Amino acid sequence: MMWIVLSLLGALLLYVEAVRKGMPIKRWVAAGIMCGPCAWCLLRVHHRRAWLRNQLDSCCMWRA
C-alpha cells in the first residue's frame, strides 16, 4: 500500500517538474508511476544532458 502512495506522489512530483522544465509530460508521469520518486533523479539527469547538448552547439567547453 505504501508503494502505491509513493508512486502516485512521485508521479505528481514528476508532472510538476516536467511542466516547469518543458519536458515530455506523459513519459515522466509514467516513469513516476513505475519507479516512484526514484525517477526524479532520472528527470534531473535527462534535463541536464539535454541542456548540455544544447549548449555545446553554441559554445566551446574546455575539459581538463
C-alpha positions as CSV (number, residue, x, y, z in Angstrom):
1,M,0.0,0.0,0.0
2,M,2.8,2.4,0.8
3,W,4.5,1.8,-2.6
4,I,1.3,2.8,-4.4
5,V,1.1,6.0,-2.4
6,L,4.8,6.8,-3.1
7,S,4.3,6.0,-6.8
8,L,1.4,8.4,-7.0
9,L,3.3,11.1,-5.2
10,G,6.3,10.5,-7.4
11,A,4.1,10.8,-10.5
12,L,2.6,14.1,-9.2
13,L,6.1,15.4,-8.4
14,L,7.4,14.5,-11.9
15,Y,4.3,16.1,-13.5
16,V,5.1,19.4,-11.9
17,E,8.8,19.2,-12.7
18,A,8.2,18.2,-16.3
19,V,5.8,21.1,-16.8
20,R,8.3,23.5,-15.2
21,K,11.2,22.3,-17.3
22,G,9.4,21.8,-20.6
23,M,9.9,18.1,-20.7
24,P,7.5,15.5,-22.2
25,I,4.8,15.1,-19.5
26,K,3.3,11.7,-20.3
27,R,6.7,10.0,-20.3
28,W,7.8,11.3,-17.0
29,V,4.4,10.7,-15.3
30,A,4.6,7.0,-16.5
31,A,8.1,6.8,-15.1
32,G,6.9,8.2,-11.8
33,I,4.1,5.6,-11.5
34,M,6.6,2.8,-12.3
35,C,9.6,3.9,-10.3
36,G,8.1,6.3,-7.7
37,P,10.2,9.2,-6.5
38,C,13.4,7.5,-7.8
39,A,12.5,8.6,-11.3
40,W,13.1,12.3,-10.2
41,C,16.8,11.7,-10.3
42,L,16.4,10.4,-13.9
43,L,14.5,13.5,-14.8
44,R,17.2,15.7,-13.5
45,V,20.0,13.8,-15.3
46,H,17.9,13.9,-18.6
47,H,17.3,17.6,-18.3
48,R,21.0,18.3,-17.6
49,R,22.1,16.2,-20.5
50,A,19.6,17.9,-22.9
51,W,20.8,21.3,-21.6
52,L,24.4,20.5,-22.2
53,R,23.7,19.1,-25.6
54,N,22.0,22.4,-26.5
55,Q,24.9,24.5,-25.0
56,L,27.6,22.6,-26.9
57,D,26.2,23.7,-30.2
58,S,26.7,27.4,-29.4
59,C,29.9,27.4,-27.4
60,C,33.2,25.6,-26.7
61,M,33.5,23.7,-23.5
62,W,37.0,23.1,-22.1
63,R,37.6,19.8,-20.3
64,A,40.6,19.1,-18.0
